[in-house]
Amino acid sequence: MYIEWFTPLGWPEAHTGMQLISHLTCHSQRNAIIIPINLLACGCHLMVKCGAQIDRTWTLHNVLECAKHFYLNSYIDIATFAVLKCN
């Protein structure tokens, strides 16, 4: 499984309750790793932070490559919510 690393989670934003993350880079290159799929604990849902206007060039296929900042959606399922909000 190809995994891209993101910045560590900080405090949730006041208006969304979600943590803001971005791609983790080193020398302007994204940090990534290939690991066996059985080592994954769970997936996560990212929502792009877009501001007042959404970039019309973003598509389903390129938004993870084009956008700079994302919210980690802790409301997508009860297990994610419990881990992120109750600890």
C-alpha positions as a LaTeX table, in Angstrom:
\begin{tabular}{lrrr}
\hline
Residue & $x$ (\AA) & $y$ (\AA) & $z$ (\AA) \\
\hline
Met1 & 0.00 & 0.00 & 0.00 \\
Tyr2 & 1.35 & 3.44 & $-0.97$ \\
Ile3 & 0.97 & 5.90 & 1.93 \\
Glu4 & 1.63 & 9.65 & 1.88 \\
Trp5 & 2.49 & 11.28 & 5.20 \\
Phe6 & 0.70 & 14.35 & 6.50 \\
Thr7 & 1.58 & 16.83 & 9.23 \\
Pro8 & 0.86 & 15.83 & 12.85 \\
Leu9 & $-2.59$ & 16.56 & 14.22 \\
Gly10 & $-2.94$ & 19.80 & 16.14 \\
Trp11 & $-5.82$ & 21.27 & 18.10 \\
Pro12 & $-9.20$ & 21.22 & 16.33 \\
Glu13 & $-10.28$ & 24.46 & 14.68 \\
Ala14 & $-13.03$ & 26.23 & 16.63 \\
His15 & $-15.53$ & 26.59 & 13.77 \\
Thr16 & $-15.24$ & 23.01 & 12.36 \\
Gly17 & $-14.04$ & 20.95 & 15.30 \\
Met18 & $-11.65$ & 19.22 & 12.88 \\
Gln19 & $-7.86$ & 19.19 & 12.74 \\
Leu20 & $-6.14$ & 20.85 & 9.79 \\
Ile21 & $-3.36$ & 18.91 & 8.06 \\
Ser22 & $-1.22$ & 19.22 & 4.95 \\
His23 & 1.22 & 17.05 & 3.01 \\
Leu24 & 4.46 & 16.41 & 4.88 \\
Thr25 & 7.43 & 17.29 & 2.68 \\
Cys26 & 11.20 & 17.11 & 2.74 \\
His27 & 13.20 & 19.17 & 0.22 \\
Ser28 & 9.89 & 20.05 & $-1.54$ \\
Gln29 & 9.08 & 16.36 & $-2.08$ \\
Arg30 & 6.16 & 14.61 & $-0.40$ \\
Asn31 & 7.08 & 11.99 & 2.16 \\
Ala32 & 5.68 & 8.59 & 1.27 \\
Ile33 & 6.21 & 4.94 & 2.07 \\
Ile34 & 5.06 & 1.55 & 0.83 \\
Ile35 & 3.87 & $-0.80$ & 3.57 \\
Pro36 & 2.01 & $-4.11$ & 3.69 \\
Ile37 & $-1.74$ & $-3.55$ & 3.80 \\
Asn38 & $-2.11$ & $-5.72$ & 6.92 \\
Leu39 & $-0.19$ & $-3.06$ & 8.90 \\
Leu40 & $-2.92$ & $-0.45$ & 8.34 \\
Ala41 & $-5.10$ & 0.25 & 11.38 \\
Cys42 & $-7.78$ & 2.18 & 9.49 \\
Gly43 & $-8.35$ & 4.70 & 6.75 \\
Cys44 & $-9.36$ & 8.31 & 7.21 \\
His45 & $-11.57$ & 10.80 & 5.42 \\
Leu46 & $-9.99$ & 14.08 & 4.29 \\
Met47 & $-11.96$ & 17.17 & 3.31 \\
Val48 & $-10.23$ & 19.90 & 1.35 \\
Lys49 & $-9.99$ & 23.33 & 2.97 \\
Cys50 & $-11.17$ & 25.60 & 0.20 \\
Gly51 & $-12.12$ & 28.98 & 1.65 \\
Ala52 & $-14.77$ & 31.23 & 0.13 \\
Gln53 & $-14.32$ & 29.94 & $-3.43$ \\
Ile54 & $-13.54$ & 26.44 & $-4.64$ \\
Asp55 & $-10.83$ & 26.11 & $-7.27$ \\
Arg56 & $-12.71$ & 25.02 & $-10.41$ \\
Thr57 & $-9.69$ & 23.04 & $-11.67$ \\
Trp58 & $-10.02$ & 20.58 & $-8.79$ \\
Thr59 & $-11.68$ & 17.30 & $-9.67$ \\
Leu60 & $-12.35$ & 14.03 & $-7.92$ \\
His61 & $-9.16$ & 12.73 & $-9.51$ \\
Asn62 & $-6.73$ & 15.57 & $-8.75$ \\
Val63 & $-7.87$ & 17.34 & $-5.56$ \\
Leu64 & $-5.49$ & 15.39 & $-3.28$ \\
Glu65 & $-2.61$ & 16.43 & $-5.53$ \\
Cys66 & $-3.66$ & 20.06 & $-6.05$ \\
Ala67 & $-5.01$ & 21.19 & $-2.69$ \\
Lys68 & $-2.61$ & 22.28 & 0.03 \\
His69 & $-4.67$ & 21.93 & 3.22 \\
Phe70 & $-7.20$ & 19.36 & 4.40 \\
Tyr71 & $-9.42$ & 18.71 & 7.37 \\
Leu72 & $-9.32$ & 15.30 & 9.00 \\
Asn73 & $-13.03$ & 14.51 & 9.14 \\
Ser74 & $-13.61$ & 13.12 & 12.62 \\
Tyr75 & $-17.38$ & 12.98 & 12.05 \\
Ile76 & $-17.33$ & 10.35 & 9.29 \\
Asp77 & $-17.84$ & 7.38 & 11.62 \\
Ile78 & $-18.26$ & 6.67 & 15.32 \\
Ala79 & $-14.90$ & 4.90 & 15.72 \\
Thr80 & $-12.93$ & 7.85 & 14.31 \\
Phe81 & $-14.97$ & 10.27 & 16.36 \\
Ala82 & $-14.35$ & 8.28 & 19.55 \\
Val83 & $-10.60$ & 8.11 & 19.00 \\
Leu84 & $-10.16$ & 11.78 & 18.09 \\
Lys85 & $-12.72$ & 13.41 & 20.39 \\
Cys86 & $-12.73$ & 11.23 & 23.50 \\
Asn87 & $-8.98$ & 10.81 & 24.10 \\
\hline
\end{tabular}
